[in-house]
Amino acid sequence: MLFDEETNTTAIVDNIVNLNAAQGAGIQAAKTVADSGAGALIAGHLGPKAYTALNAVGVKVYSVAGGTIAEAVKQFQAGSLSAMTAPDVEGHW
């Protein structure tokens, strides 16, 4: 889900192709995020390939430990989410 802070709107981006990929799912999902124009990603976990791909294109990644999307967005807007400085899971975890 994409959330636009300027317009306070959301949009759904289909990720089913990446979800079912045998390999490269993280890189392809990262490409989808980057192609959307997002400047940040809020995620529960992120593997090394996706983290590297997002970092390379300047998308900041923030870690959230569960909850709803609305709660994660509120935490992000409040500045209470921690920016990830490295992937937090191994590939294919």
C-alpha beads as a LAMMPS data file, in Angstrom:
LAMMPS data file: protein, C-alpha beads

93 atoms
92 bonds

1 atom types
1 bond types

-500.0 500.0 xlo xhi
-500.0 500.0 ylo yhi
-500.0 500.0 zlo zhi

Masses

1 110.0

Atoms # bond

1 1 1 0.000 0.000 0.000
2 1 1 1.255 3.445 -0.873
3 1 1 0.423 6.399 1.333
4 1 1 0.857 9.945 0.026
5 1 1 1.518 12.318 2.920
6 1 1 0.789 15.403 0.839
7 1 1 -2.682 14.331 -0.274
8 1 1 -3.436 11.935 2.612
9 1 1 -4.466 9.254 0.107
10 1 1 -3.641 5.584 -0.330
11 1 1 -3.207 3.343 -3.335
12 1 1 -2.755 -0.399 -3.624
13 1 1 0.146 -1.740 -5.690
14 1 1 -0.165 -5.353 -6.791
15 1 1 2.821 -7.437 -5.657
16 1 1 1.488 -10.940 -6.339
17 1 1 4.035 -11.637 -9.098
18 1 1 6.886 -10.867 -6.716
19 1 1 5.272 -12.787 -3.875
20 1 1 5.255 -15.993 -5.918
21 1 1 8.705 -15.583 -7.494
22 1 1 11.111 -18.469 -6.942
23 1 1 14.093 -16.079 -6.851
24 1 1 14.608 -12.344 -6.864
25 1 1 11.363 -11.545 -5.075
26 1 1 13.005 -9.002 -2.778
27 1 1 14.794 -7.211 -5.592
28 1 1 11.660 -7.094 -7.726
29 1 1 9.534 -5.873 -4.818
30 1 1 12.156 -3.190 -4.129
31 1 1 12.005 -2.162 -7.802
32 1 1 8.219 -1.893 -7.564
33 1 1 8.568 0.369 -4.511
34 1 1 11.213 2.518 -6.204
35 1 1 9.217 2.758 -9.443
36 1 1 6.221 3.982 -7.440
37 1 1 8.186 7.067 -6.434
38 1 1 8.103 6.211 -2.733
39 1 1 10.743 7.872 -0.597
40 1 1 10.335 5.501 2.327
41 1 1 9.240 1.943 3.054
42 1 1 7.790 0.694 6.316
43 1 1 8.374 -3.034 6.734
44 1 1 8.310 -5.739 9.358
45 1 1 11.427 -7.404 7.952
46 1 1 13.753 -6.886 5.025
47 1 1 16.314 -9.209 3.502
48 1 1 19.744 -8.243 2.188
49 1 1 18.948 -8.028 -1.523
50 1 1 15.838 -5.894 -1.065
51 1 1 17.635 -3.678 1.452
52 1 1 20.577 -3.158 -0.895
53 1 1 18.311 -2.401 -3.864
54 1 1 16.255 0.145 -1.896
55 1 1 19.341 1.739 -0.397
56 1 1 20.885 2.098 -3.870
57 1 1 17.949 4.185 -5.104
58 1 1 17.633 6.277 -1.945
59 1 1 14.475 4.737 -0.460
60 1 1 14.751 4.879 3.332
61 1 1 13.516 1.797 5.162
62 1 1 11.828 1.883 8.554
63 1 1 11.152 -1.084 10.803
64 1 1 7.789 -1.679 12.423
65 1 1 6.976 -4.509 14.806
66 1 1 3.432 -5.392 13.810
67 1 1 0.146 -3.572 14.066
68 1 1 -2.010 -2.146 11.327
69 1 1 -0.946 -0.080 8.341
70 1 1 -2.706 2.947 9.838
71 1 1 -0.762 2.519 13.087
72 1 1 2.530 2.195 11.187
73 1 1 1.826 5.374 9.203
74 1 1 1.000 7.270 12.413
75 1 1 4.248 6.042 14.000
76 1 1 6.175 7.118 10.886
77 1 1 4.580 10.571 10.887
78 1 1 5.331 10.946 14.593
79 1 1 8.978 10.080 13.943
80 1 1 8.861 7.084 16.259
81 1 1 9.989 4.406 13.777
82 1 1 13.650 3.480 13.580
83 1 1 15.406 3.692 10.228
84 1 1 17.011 0.395 9.298
85 1 1 20.761 0.548 8.756
86 1 1 21.053 -3.048 7.570
87 1 1 18.792 -5.950 6.603
88 1 1 17.286 -7.707 9.611
89 1 1 16.821 -11.199 8.169
90 1 1 18.844 -13.507 5.987
91 1 1 17.781 -14.091 2.403
92 1 1 15.036 -16.706 1.994
93 1 1 14.211 -16.727 5.693

Bonds

1 1 1 2
2 1 2 3
3 1 3 4
4 1 4 5
5 1 5 6
6 1 6 7
7 1 7 8
8 1 8 9
9 1 9 10
10 1 10 11
11 1 11 12
12 1 12 13
13 1 13 14
14 1 14 15
15 1 15 16
16 1 16 17
17 1 17 18
18 1 18 19
19 1 19 20
20 1 20 21
21 1 21 22
22 1 22 23
23 1 23 24
24 1 24 25
25 1 25 26
26 1 26 27
27 1 27 28
28 1 28 29
29 1 29 30
30 1 30 31
31 1 31 32
32 1 32 33
33 1 33 34
34 1 34 35
35 1 35 36
36 1 36 37
37 1 37 38
38 1 38 39
39 1 39 40
40 1 40 41
41 1 41 42
42 1 42 43
43 1 43 44
44 1 44 45
45 1 45 46
46 1 46 47
47 1 47 48
48 1 48 49
49 1 49 50
50 1 50 51
51 1 51 52
52 1 52 53
53 1 53 54
54 1 54 55
55 1 55 56
56 1 56 57
57 1 57 58
58 1 58 59
59 1 59 60
60 1 60 61
61 1 61 62
62 1 62 63
63 1 63 64
64 1 64 65
65 1 65 66
66 1 66 67
67 1 67 68
68 1 68 69
69 1 69 70
70 1 70 71
71 1 71 72
72 1 72 73
73 1 73 74
74 1 74 75
75 1 75 76
76 1 76 77
77 1 77 78
78 1 78 79
79 1 79 80
80 1 80 81
81 1 81 82
82 1 82 83
83 1 83 84
84 1 84 85
85 1 85 86
86 1 86 87
87 1 87 88
88 1 88 89
89 1 89 90
90 1 90 91
91 1 91 92
92 1 92 93
